[in-house]
Amino acid sequence: MEFRQTTLNNGLEIVAEVNPNAHSLALAFFVKTGARDETPEIAGVSHFLEHMVFKGTPRRSAEDVNRQLDEMGSQANAFTSEEQTVYYAVVLPEQQQNVVDLLADIMRPSLRVEDFETEKQVILEEIMKYDDQPPFGGHEKCMAAFFGDHPLGNSVLGTIDTVKALTAAQMMEYFKGRYSPHNIALVASGNVDWDALVKQAEECCGNWERFETSRDLSVGPAHQEFKVITKENATQQYLIQLAAAPAAADEDRYAARLLSVILGDDCGSRLYWDLVDPGLSEFASTDSYEFQGTGIYMNYICCGPDQAEQNLAKLAEIVAELEKDGVTQKELDQSKNKVCSHVVLRSESPASRLFSVGSSWIQRGSYRSVADGVKAYRNVDLKEIHAVLEKYPISKCATLAIGPLDQLKSPY
């Protein structure tokens, strides 16, 4: 493995983890833009724009884009989150020139008004689809409750009202304000021809006009709230909790991830043995997520409505015990083995490494090899775990219950 990095004159960064022994190549444009960069008036524009990027360019129609990706034999897609919009493709190494040319081309889309109006209906259908299926947008609703007015509480999809009101002119203005080359990274992993990649990026992207853009990284106080949303057609109750956790640039994020595995891994964790194994819930987990400036723990339980109150109380009891007594060395060692195995096994796929390398570069402006990551997890000790527990108490959380119940007793 060899890490390479350079920056074009207009600010576009090119980074790659080169592995000449790999049999595939993964490549993506990571744009540092997402729901947290939107105002209430244009909520959902980042995700909408992601759709529009595939609708054609001055050189290609939408049909051309999809047909050529298929002709390459690629696995290609895009996604939008709170902080990133990513356009990616996984191909055989001999397709490097073709895939760079295509992805670079769609990064400067036509954004035609007629396509905008057609795709708006697709977005509206998508919003209604997610509101109709479990867990009925519970994650985004809990993010809104936890972050309040902060942009990290914005819905990635937006709302029916904001998407209906959005205009093509507003999208074009947003595009010009966020898709500046210095706000984008071209990331590659696997069997990459580095010299050819840099040369082609200069040819395809070197003339992109640079304009200044920024992101507000301030984060206000987290809200502790208990909220019940009734979905009469639901058959199960979904319980979601969010609490503060280390941010993307915090070194204690490693301890936080290990702690989340101890508390809520899908097998062998405290939540598993106390809630899933006895049959009290169908699913129970804890995960940690990192953003620029802050992070979150998310507890998630899916269970029958008649067990929801009992499970919430049990969850509060488990967390209280964790915060009071900490974890054991045996639990820490087991979590390290799980996480390190996961990191190493995923590293065997260039596609998986693409997202690790790209997200790290976009969030932190840094690169860590697989060995660096494993070492960071291995070096975490009990003192660091307990320090994170004290600094980021999981009990100070926002709780959202969504399902058939119209009321539920809070355990706090």
C-alpha positions as a Markdown table, in Angstrom:
| # | Residue | x | y | z |
|---|---|---|---|---|
| 1 | Met | 0.0 | 0.0 | 0.0 |
| 2 | Glu | 1.2 | 3.5 | -0.8 |
| 3 | Phe | -0.6 | 6.8 | -0.1 |
| 4 | Arg | -0.3 | 9.5 | -2.7 |
| 5 | Gln | -1.7 | 13.1 | -2.6 |
| 6 | Thr | -1.5 | 16.2 | -4.6 |
| 7 | Thr | -3.6 | 19.4 | -5.2 |
| 8 | Leu | -4.4 | 21.1 | -8.5 |
| 9 | Asn | -4.0 | 24.9 | -8.8 |
| 10 | Asn | -7.7 | 25.4 | -8.4 |
| 11 | Gly | -7.8 | 23.6 | -5.1 |
| 12 | Leu | -9.1 | 20.1 | -6.1 |
| 13 | Glu | -7.4 | 17.5 | -4.0 |
| 14 | Ile | -6.4 | 14.1 | -5.4 |
| 15 | Val | -5.7 | 11.3 | -2.9 |
| 16 | Ala | -5.1 | 7.7 | -3.5 |
| 17 | Glu | -4.2 | 4.5 | -1.6 |
| 18 | Val | -2.4 | 2.6 | -4.3 |
| 19 | Asn | -2.3 | -1.2 | -4.1 |
| 20 | Pro | -0.7 | -2.7 | -7.3 |
| 21 | Asn | -1.7 | -6.2 | -6.1 |
| 22 | Ala | -5.5 | -5.4 | -6.1 |
| 23 | His | -7.7 | -6.7 | -8.9 |
| 24 | Ser | -10.0 | -3.7 | -8.9 |
| 25 | Leu | -10.1 | 0.1 | -8.7 |
| 26 | Ala | -12.5 | 2.2 | -6.7 |
| 27 | Leu | -12.8 | 5.9 | -7.5 |
| 28 | Ala | -15.0 | 8.7 | -6.2 |
| 29 | Phe | -15.6 | 12.4 | -6.0 |
| 30 | Phe | -16.2 | 13.4 | -2.4 |
| 31 | Val | -17.9 | 16.7 | -2.1 |
| 32 | Lys | -17.9 | 18.4 | 1.3 |
| 33 | Thr | -21.6 | 19.3 | 1.3 |
| 34 | Gly | -24.7 | 17.8 | 2.9 |
| 35 | Ala | -27.7 | 18.6 | 5.0 |
| 36 | Arg | -25.7 | 20.6 | 7.6 |
| 37 | Asp | -24.8 | 23.1 | 4.8 |
| 38 | Glu | -28.5 | 23.9 | 4.0 |
| 39 | Thr | -30.8 | 26.6 | 5.3 |
| 40 | Pro | -34.4 | 25.7 | 6.3 |
| 41 | Glu | -35.7 | 27.2 | 3.0 |
| 42 | Ile | -33.7 | 24.8 | 0.9 |
| 43 | Ala | -33.8 | 21.7 | 3.1 |
| 44 | Gly | -33.1 | 18.6 | 1.0 |
| 45 | Val | -31.3 | 20.4 | -1.9 |
| 46 | Ser | -28.0 | 18.4 | -1.4 |
| 47 | His | -29.8 | 15.1 | -1.9 |
| 48 | Phe | -31.9 | 16.5 | -4.8 |
| 49 | Leu | -28.7 | 17.8 | -6.4 |
| 50 | Glu | -27.2 | 14.3 | -6.1 |
| 51 | His | -30.0 | 13.0 | -8.3 |
| 52 | Met | -29.7 | 15.8 | -10.8 |
| 53 | Val | -25.9 | 15.1 | -11.3 |
| 54 | Phe | -26.9 | 11.9 | -13.2 |
| 55 | Lys | -29.4 | 13.7 | -15.5 |
| 56 | Gly | -26.8 | 14.7 | -18.1 |
| 57 | Thr | -24.1 | 17.1 | -19.0 |
| 58 | Pro | -23.3 | 19.2 | -22.1 |
| 59 | Arg | -21.4 | 16.1 | -23.4 |
| 60 | Arg | -23.7 | 13.3 | -22.2 |
| 61 | Ser | -27.4 | 12.6 | -21.8 |
| 62 | Ala | -28.7 | 10.8 | -18.8 |
| 63 | Glu | -29.0 | 7.7 | -21.0 |
| 64 | Asp | -25.4 | 8.1 | -22.0 |
| 65 | Val | -24.3 | 8.3 | -18.3 |
| 66 | Asn | -26.1 | 5.2 | -17.3 |
| 67 | Arg | -25.3 | 3.2 | -20.4 |
| 68 | Gln | -21.5 | 4.0 | -20.3 |
| 69 | Leu | -21.3 | 3.0 | -16.6 |
| 70 | Asp | -23.0 | -0.2 | -17.5 |
| 71 | Glu | -20.7 | -0.8 | -20.5 |
| 72 | Met | -17.7 | -0.4 | -18.1 |
| 73 | Gly | -19.1 | -3.2 | -15.9 |
| 74 | Ser | -19.0 | -0.8 | -13.0 |
| 75 | Gln | -20.7 | -0.8 | -9.7 |
| 76 | Ala | -21.6 | 2.8 | -9.4 |
| 77 | Asn | -23.8 | 5.0 | -7.3 |
| 78 | Ala | -24.0 | 8.1 | -5.1 |
| 79 | Phe | -25.2 | 9.0 | -1.6 |
| 80 | Thr | -25.8 | 12.1 | 0.5 |
| 81 | Ser | -25.3 | 12.4 | 4.2 |
| 82 | Glu | -25.2 | 15.2 | 6.8 |
| 83 | Glu | -21.7 | 16.2 | 5.6 |
| 84 | Gln | -20.9 | 14.6 | 2.3 |
| 85 | Thr | -22.1 | 13.9 | -1.1 |
| 86 | Val | -20.2 | 11.1 | -2.8 |
| 87 | Tyr | -20.2 | 9.9 | -6.4 |
| 88 | Tyr | -18.4 | 6.6 | -6.8 |
| 89 | Ala | -17.7 | 3.7 | -9.2 |
| 90 | Val | -15.8 | 0.4 | -8.8 |
| 91 | Val | -14.3 | -0.9 | -12.0 |
| 92 | Leu | -11.5 | -3.1 | -13.4 |
| 93 | Pro | -8.2 | -1.2 | -13.6 |
| 94 | Glu | -8.2 | -1.0 | -17.4 |
| 95 | Gln | -11.3 | 1.2 | -17.1 |
| 96 | Gln | -9.6 | 4.0 | -15.1 |
| 97 | Gln | -9.4 | 6.5 | -17.9 |
| 98 | Asn | -13.1 | 5.9 | -18.9 |
| 99 | Val | -14.5 | 6.2 | -15.4 |
| 100 | Val | -12.5 | 9.3 | -14.5 |
| 101 | Asp | -13.7 | 11.0 | -17.7 |
| 102 | Leu | -17.3 | 10.1 | -16.9 |
| 103 | Leu | -17.4 | 11.0 | -13.2 |
| 104 | Ala | -15.5 | 14.2 | -13.8 |
| 105 | Asp | -18.0 | 15.1 | -16.5 |
| 106 | Ile | -21.1 | 14.6 | -14.4 |
| 107 | Met | -19.6 | 16.8 | -11.7 |
| 108 | Arg | -20.4 | 19.7 | -14.0 |
| 109 | Pro | -24.0 | 18.8 | -14.8 |
| 110 | Ser | -26.4 | 20.6 | -17.1 |
| 111 | Leu | -29.1 | 21.0 | -14.4 |
| 112 | Arg | -31.9 | 21.5 | -16.9 |
| 113 | Val | -35.2 | 22.9 | -15.6 |
| 114 | Glu | -37.2 | 20.2 | -17.3 |
| 115 | Asp | -35.2 | 17.5 | -15.6 |
| 116 | Phe | -35.5 | 19.4 | -12.3 |
| 117 | Glu | -39.3 | 19.3 | -12.4 |
| 118 | Thr | -39.4 | 15.6 | -13.3 |
| 119 | Glu | -36.9 | 14.6 | -10.7 |
| 120 | Lys | -38.7 | 16.6 | -8.0 |
| 121 | Gln | -41.6 | 14.1 | -8.2 |
| 122 | Val | -39.1 | 11.3 | -7.7 |
| 123 | Ile | -37.8 | 13.0 | -4.6 |
| 124 | Leu | -41.2 | 13.5 | -3.2 |
| 125 | Glu | -42.1 | 9.9 | -3.7 |
| 126 | Glu | -38.8 | 8.9 | -1.9 |
| 127 | Ile | -39.7 | 11.1 | 1.1 |
| 128 | Met | -43.2 | 9.5 | 1.3 |
| 129 | Lys | -41.6 | 6.0 | 0.9 |
| 130 | Tyr | -39.3 | 6.5 | 3.9 |
| 131 | Asp | -42.1 | 8.0 | 6.0 |
| 132 | Asp | -44.2 | 4.9 | 5.3 |
| 133 | Gln | -41.7 | 2.2 | 6.1 |
| 134 | Pro | -40.0 | 1.2 | 9.4 |
| 135 | Pro | -38.6 | 3.0 | 11.3 |
| 136 | Phe | -40.6 | 5.8 | 9.7 |
| 137 | Gly | -37.8 | 8.4 | 9.5 |
| 138 | Gly | -37.1 | 7.9 | 13.2 |
| 139 | His | -33.4 | 8.5 | 12.9 |
| 140 | Glu | -33.8 | 11.9 | 11.3 |
| 141 | Lys | -36.6 | 12.8 | 13.7 |
| 142 | Cys | -34.3 | 12.0 | 16.6 |
| 143 | Met | -31.5 | 14.0 | 15.1 |
| 144 | Ala | -33.8 | 17.0 | 14.8 |
| 145 | Ala | -34.8 | 16.6 | 18.5 |
| 146 | Phe | -31.2 | 16.2 | 19.7 |
| 147 | Phe | -29.6 | 19.0 | 17.7 |
| 148 | Gly | -32.5 | 21.4 | 17.7 |
| 149 | Asp | -31.9 | 24.4 | 15.4 |
| 150 | His | -28.3 | 23.3 | 14.6 |
| 151 | Pro | -27.9 | 22.3 | 10.9 |
| 152 | Leu | -26.9 | 18.7 | 11.9 |
| 153 | Gly | -30.6 | 18.4 | 12.8 |
| 154 | Asn | -31.6 | 19.0 | 9.2 |
| 155 | Ser | -33.2 | 16.1 | 7.3 |
| 156 | Val | -31.1 | 14.8 | 4.5 |
| 157 | Leu | -34.2 | 14.2 | 2.3 |
| 158 | Gly | -35.8 | 17.5 | 3.3 |
| 159 | Thr | -39.6 | 17.7 | 3.7 |
| 160 | Ile | -42.5 | 17.6 | 1.3 |
| 161 | Asp | -43.0 | 21.3 | 1.7 |
| 162 | Thr | -39.3 | 22.3 | 1.2 |
| 163 | Val | -38.8 | 20.1 | -1.8 |
| 164 | Lys | -42.1 | 21.3 | -3.4 |
| 165 | Ala | -41.0 | 24.9 | -2.9 |
| 166 | Leu | -37.4 | 24.4 | -4.1 |
| 167 | Thr | -36.7 | 26.1 | -7.5 |
| 168 | Ala | -34.1 | 25.3 | -10.1 |
| 169 | Ala | -32.5 | 28.7 | -9.6 |
| 170 | Gln | -32.0 | 27.9 | -5.9 |
| 171 | Met | -30.4 | 24.6 | -6.7 |
| 172 | Met | -28.0 | 26.3 | -9.2 |
| 173 | Glu | -27.1 | 28.9 | -6.6 |
| 174 | Tyr | -26.4 | 26.1 | -4.1 |
| 175 | Phe | -24.3 | 24.2 | -6.7 |
| 176 | Lys | -22.2 | 27.2 | -7.4 |
| 177 | Gly | -21.7 | 27.8 | -3.7 |
| 178 | Arg | -20.7 | 24.2 | -2.7 |
| 179 | Tyr | -19.2 | 22.4 | -5.7 |
| 180 | Ser | -16.0 | 24.5 | -5.8 |
| 181 | Pro | -13.0 | 22.4 | -6.7 |
| 182 | His | -11.3 | 23.3 | -3.3 |
| 183 | Asn | -14.4 | 21.7 | -1.6 |
| 184 | Ile | -14.0 | 18.4 | -3.5 |
| 185 | Ala | -11.6 | 15.5 | -3.3 |
| 186 | Leu | -11.0 | 13.0 | -6.0 |
| 187 | Val | -10.2 | 9.8 | -4.1 |
| 188 | Ala | -9.0 | 6.4 | -5.5 |
| 189 | Ser | -8.1 | 3.1 | -4.0 |
| 190 | Gly | -6.9 | -0.3 | -5.3 |
| 191 | Asn | -4.9 | -0.8 | -8.5 |
| 192 | Val | -4.5 | 2.9 | -9.3 |
| 193 | Asp | -2.2 | 4.3 | -12.0 |
| 194 | Trp | -1.3 | 7.4 | -10.0 |
| 195 | Asp | 0.5 | 9.4 | -12.6 |
| 196 | Ala | -2.3 | 8.8 | -15.2 |
| 197 | Leu | -4.9 | 9.8 | -12.6 |
| 198 | Val | -3.2 | 13.1 | -11.8 |
| 199 | Lys | -2.7 | 13.9 | -15.5 |
| 200 | Gln | -6.3 | 13.1 | -16.4 |
| 201 | Ala | -7.6 | 15.0 | -13.4 |
| 202 | Glu | -5.7 | 18.1 | -14.6 |
| 203 | Glu | -7.2 | 17.7 | -18.1 |
| 204 | Cys | -10.8 | 17.0 | -16.9 |
| 205 | Cys | -11.0 | 19.2 | -13.8 |
| 206 | Gly | -8.1 | 21.7 | -14.0 |
| 207 | Asn | -10.4 | 24.4 | -15.6 |
| 208 | Trp | -13.1 | 24.2 | -12.9 |
| 209 | Glu | -13.5 | 27.7 | -11.5 |
| 210 | Arg | -12.6 | 28.1 | -7.9 |
| 211 | Phe | -14.8 | 30.1 | -5.5 |
| 212 | Glu | -14.7 | 30.4 | -1.8 |
| 213 | Thr | -16.9 | 28.3 | 0.4 |
| 214 | Ser | -16.9 | 27.4 | 4.1 |
| 215 | Arg | -18.8 | 25.4 | 6.7 |
| 216 | Asp | -20.0 | 26.5 | 10.2 |
| 217 | Leu | -18.4 | 24.0 | 12.6 |
| 218 | Ser | -19.9 | 25.5 | 15.8 |
| 219 | Val | -22.2 | 23.1 | 17.7 |
| 220 | Gly | -24.7 | 24.2 | 20.3 |
| 221 | Pro | -25.8 | 22.3 | 23.4 |
| 222 | Ala | -27.5 | 18.9 | 22.8 |
| 223 | His | -31.1 | 18.6 | 23.8 |
| 224 | Gln | -32.4 | 16.0 | 26.2 |
| 225 | Glu | -35.9 | 15.3 | 25.1 |
| 226 | Phe | -38.4 | 12.4 | 25.3 |
| 227 | Lys | -40.8 | 12.3 | 22.3 |
| 228 | Val | -43.5 | 9.8 | 21.2 |
| 229 | Ile | -44.7 | 9.7 | 17.6 |
| 230 | Thr | -47.7 | 7.5 | 16.8 |
| 231 | Lys | -47.8 | 5.4 | 13.7 |
| 232 | Glu | -51.1 | 3.4 | 13.9 |
| 233 | Asn | -50.2 | 1.1 | 11.0 |
| 234 | Ala | -46.9 | 0.0 | 12.6 |
| 235 | Thr | -46.7 | -3.4 | 14.3 |
| 236 | Gln | -43.5 | -2.8 | 16.2 |
| 237 | Gln | -42.2 | 0.0 | 18.4 |
| 238 | Tyr | -38.9 | 1.6 | 17.4 |
| 239 | Leu | -36.9 | 3.3 | 20.2 |
| 240 | Ile | -34.0 | 5.6 | 19.2 |
| 241 | Gln | -31.7 | 7.5 | 21.5 |
| 242 | Leu | -28.9 | 10.0 | 20.7 |
| 243 | Ala | -26.2 | 11.2 | 23.1 |
| 244 | Ala | -23.1 | 13.3 | 22.5 |
| 245 | Ala | -19.9 | 11.5 | 21.4 |
| 246 | Pro | -16.4 | 12.4 | 20.2 |
| 247 | Ala | -16.1 | 14.3 | 16.9 |
| 248 | Ala | -14.3 | 13.2 | 13.8 |
| 249 | Ala | -11.0 | 14.8 | 14.7 |
| 250 | Asp | -11.0 | 13.7 | 18.3 |
| 251 | Glu | -8.5 | 11.0 | 19.2 |
| 252 | Asp | -10.9 | 9.5 | 21.7 |
| 253 | Arg | -13.1 | 8.5 | 18.9 |
| 254 | Tyr | -11.3 | 5.1 | 19.0 |
| 255 | Ala | -12.3 | 4.6 | 22.6 |
| 256 | Ala | -15.9 | 5.7 | 21.8 |
| 257 | Arg | -16.2 | 3.1 | 19.0 |
| 258 | Leu | -14.9 | 0.3 | 21.3 |
| 259 | Leu | -17.3 | 1.4 | 24.0 |
| 260 | Ser | -20.2 | 1.2 | 21.5 |
| 261 | Val | -19.3 | -2.3 | 20.6 |
| 262 | Ile | -19.2 | -3.3 | 24.3 |
| 263 | Leu | -22.6 | -1.8 | 24.9 |
| 264 | Gly | -24.4 | -2.6 | 21.7 |
| 265 | Asp | -22.7 | -4.8 | 19.2 |
| 266 | Asp | -25.2 | -7.1 | 17.4 |
| 267 | Cys | -23.6 | -10.2 | 19.1 |
| 268 | Gly | -22.1 | -10.6 | 22.5 |
| 269 | Ser | -22.7 | -7.1 | 23.8 |
| 270 | Arg | -24.5 | -6.0 | 26.9 |
| 271 | Leu | -27.6 | -5.1 | 25.0 |
| 272 | Tyr | -27.5 | -8.4 | 23.1 |
| 273 | Trp | -27.4 | -10.5 | 26.3 |
| 274 | Asp | -29.9 | -8.4 | 28.2 |
| 275 | Leu | -32.5 | -7.6 | 25.5 |
| 276 | Val | -32.1 | -9.7 | 22.4 |
| 277 | Asp | -31.0 | -13.1 | 23.7 |
| 278 | Pro | -33.9 | -13.3 | 26.3 |
| 279 | Gly | -36.3 | -12.4 | 23.5 |
| 280 | Leu | -37.3 | -9.0 | 24.9 |
| 281 | Ser | -36.4 | -7.2 | 21.6 |
| 282 | Glu | -35.9 | -8.2 | 18.0 |
| 283 | Phe | -32.9 | -6.0 | 17.7 |
| 284 | Ala | -30.8 | -3.8 | 20.0 |
| 285 | Ser | -27.7 | -1.9 | 19.1 |
| 286 | Thr | -25.4 | 1.0 | 19.9 |
| 287 | Asp | -23.3 | 2.8 | 17.3 |
| 288 | Ser | -21.0 | 5.8 | 17.3 |
| 289 | Tyr | -21.0 | 8.4 | 14.5 |
| 290 | Glu | -18.6 | 11.2 | 13.9 |
| 291 | Phe | -19.2 | 14.6 | 12.4 |
| 292 | Gln | -16.9 | 17.6 | 12.1 |
| 293 | Gly | -17.1 | 19.4 | 15.5 |
| 294 | Thr | -19.2 | 16.7 | 17.3 |
| 295 | Gly | -20.4 | 13.1 | 17.3 |
| 296 | Ile | -23.2 | 11.0 | 18.6 |
| 297 | Tyr | -23.9 | 7.6 | 20.1 |
| 298 | Met | -27.1 | 6.0 | 18.8 |
| 299 | Asn | -29.0 | 3.4 | 20.8 |
| 300 | Tyr | -31.6 | 1.6 | 18.7 |
| 301 | Ile | -34.2 | -1.0 | 19.8 |
| 302 | Cys | -36.9 | -2.7 | 17.8 |
| 303 | Cys | -39.5 | -4.6 | 19.8 |
| 304 | Gly | -43.2 | -5.4 | 20.4 |
| 305 | Pro | -45.2 | -2.5 | 21.7 |
| 306 | Asp | -46.0 | -4.3 | 24.9 |
| 307 | Gln | -42.3 | -4.6 | 25.7 |
| 308 | Ala | -41.3 | -1.1 | 24.8 |
| 309 | Glu | -41.6 | 0.5 | 28.3 |
| 310 | Gln | -39.8 | -2.4 | 29.9 |
| 311 | Asn | -37.0 | -2.3 | 27.4 |
| 312 | Leu | -36.5 | 1.4 | 27.8 |
| 313 | Ala | -36.3 | 1.0 | 31.5 |
| 314 | Lys | -33.8 | -1.9 | 31.1 |
| 315 | Leu | -31.7 | 0.2 | 28.7 |
| 316 | Ala | -31.6 | 3.0 | 31.2 |
| 317 | Glu | -30.5 | 0.5 | 33.8 |
| 318 | Ile | -27.8 | -1.0 | 31.6 |
| 319 | Val | -26.4 | 2.5 | 30.8 |
| 320 | Ala | -26.5 | 3.6 | 34.4 |
| 321 | Glu | -24.5 | 0.5 | 35.4 |
| 322 | Leu | -22.0 | 1.1 | 32.6 |
| 323 | Glu | -21.4 | 4.7 | 33.7 |
| 324 | Lys | -21.1 | 3.8 | 37.3 |
| 325 | Asp | -18.9 | 0.7 | 37.1 |
| 326 | Gly | -17.2 | 1.0 | 33.7 |
| 327 | Val | -16.1 | -2.0 | 31.6 |
| 328 | Thr | -13.9 | -5.0 | 32.2 |
| 329 | Gln | -10.6 | -5.7 | 30.6 |
| 330 | Lys | -12.1 | -8.8 | 29.1 |
| 331 | Glu | -14.9 | -6.7 | 27.4 |
| 332 | Leu | -12.3 | -4.3 | 26.1 |
| 333 | Asp | -10.1 | -7.0 | 24.7 |
| 334 | Gln | -13.1 | -8.7 | 23.0 |
| 335 | Ser | -14.2 | -5.4 | 21.5 |
| 336 | Lys | -10.7 | -4.7 | 20.1 |
| 337 | Asn | -10.6 | -8.1 | 18.4 |
| 338 | Lys | -14.0 | -7.5 | 16.8 |
| 339 | Val | -13.2 | -4.0 | 15.6 |
| 340 | Cys | -9.7 | -4.8 | 14.4 |
| 341 | Ser | -10.9 | -7.9 | 12.5 |
| 342 | His | -13.6 | -5.7 | 10.9 |
| 343 | Val | -11.1 | -3.1 | 9.8 |
| 344 | Val | -8.7 | -5.6 | 8.4 |
| 345 | Leu | -11.3 | -7.7 | 6.6 |
| 346 | Arg | -12.8 | -4.6 | 5.0 |
| 347 | Ser | -9.4 | -3.5 | 3.9 |
| 348 | Glu | -9.2 | -6.4 | 1.4 |
| 349 | Ser | -11.8 | -4.6 | -0.7 |
| 350 | Pro | -10.7 | -1.4 | -2.6 |
| 351 | Ala | -14.3 | -0.2 | -2.5 |
| 352 | Ser | -14.4 | -0.4 | 1.3 |
| 353 | Arg | -11.0 | 1.4 | 1.6 |
| 354 | Leu | -12.3 | 4.1 | -0.8 |
| 355 | Phe | -14.9 | 5.3 | 1.8 |
| 356 | Ser | -12.5 | 5.0 | 4.7 |
| 357 | Val | -9.8 | 7.0 | 2.9 |
| 358 | Gly | -12.2 | 9.5 | 1.4 |
| 359 | Ser | -14.2 | 10.2 | 4.6 |
| 360 | Ser | -11.0 | 10.6 | 6.7 |
| 361 | Trp | -9.6 | 13.1 | 4.2 |
| 362 | Ile | -12.8 | 15.1 | 3.9 |
| 363 | Gln | -13.4 | 15.2 | 7.7 |
| 364 | Arg | -9.9 | 15.4 | 9.0 |
| 365 | Gly | -7.6 | 16.2 | 6.1 |
| 366 | Ser | -5.5 | 13.2 | 7.1 |
| 367 | Tyr | -4.7 | 9.6 | 6.1 |
| 368 | Arg | -4.4 | 6.6 | 8.3 |
| 369 | Ser | -3.4 | 3.2 | 6.9 |
| 370 | Val | -5.0 | 0.0 | 8.0 |
| 371 | Ala | -2.1 | -0.7 | 10.3 |
| 372 | Asp | -2.4 | 2.8 | 11.8 |
| 373 | Gly | -6.1 | 2.2 | 12.5 |
| 374 | Val | -5.5 | -1.2 | 14.1 |
| 375 | Lys | -2.7 | 0.2 | 16.3 |
| 376 | Ala | -4.9 | 3.1 | 17.4 |
| 377 | Tyr | -7.6 | 0.6 | 18.6 |
| 378 | Arg | -5.1 | -1.7 | 20.2 |
| 379 | Asn | -3.6 | 1.1 | 22.2 |
| 380 | Val | -6.8 | 2.1 | 23.9 |
| 381 | Asp | -6.8 | 1.2 | 27.6 |
| 382 | Leu | -9.4 | 1.1 | 30.3 |
| 383 | Lys | -8.5 | 4.5 | 31.6 |
| 384 | Glu | -9.3 | 6.0 | 28.2 |
| 385 | Ile | -12.6 | 4.1 | 28.0 |
| 386 | His | -13.7 | 5.4 | 31.4 |
| 387 | Ala | -12.6 | 9.0 | 30.5 |
| 388 | Val | -14.8 | 8.9 | 27.4 |
| 389 | Leu | -17.7 | 7.6 | 29.5 |
| 390 | Glu | -17.3 | 10.5 | 32.0 |
| 391 | Lys | -16.9 | 13.1 | 29.3 |
| 392 | Tyr | -19.7 | 11.8 | 27.1 |
| 393 | Pro | -22.4 | 10.3 | 29.4 |
| 394 | Ile | -24.7 | 8.2 | 27.3 |
| 395 | Ser | -27.6 | 8.7 | 29.8 |
| 396 | Lys | -27.8 | 12.4 | 28.8 |
| 397 | Cys | -29.8 | 11.7 | 25.6 |
| 398 | Ala | -32.7 | 12.5 | 23.4 |
| 399 | Thr | -35.2 | 9.6 | 23.1 |
| 400 | Leu | -37.7 | 9.1 | 20.3 |
| 401 | Ala | -40.3 | 6.3 | 20.3 |
| 402 | Ile | -42.1 | 5.7 | 17.1 |
| 403 | Gly | -44.8 | 3.1 | 16.5 |
| 404 | Pro | -48.3 | 2.2 | 17.4 |
| 405 | Leu | -48.2 | 3.5 | 21.0 |
| 406 | Asp | -49.5 | 7.0 | 21.7 |
| 407 | Gln | -47.8 | 7.3 | 25.0 |
| 408 | Leu | -44.8 | 5.8 | 26.8 |
| 409 | Lys | -43.3 | 6.4 | 30.2 |
| 410 | Ser | -39.9 | 7.9 | 30.2 |
| 411 | Pro | -37.3 | 6.1 | 32.4 |
| 412 | Tyr | -35.4 | 9.3 | 33.0 |
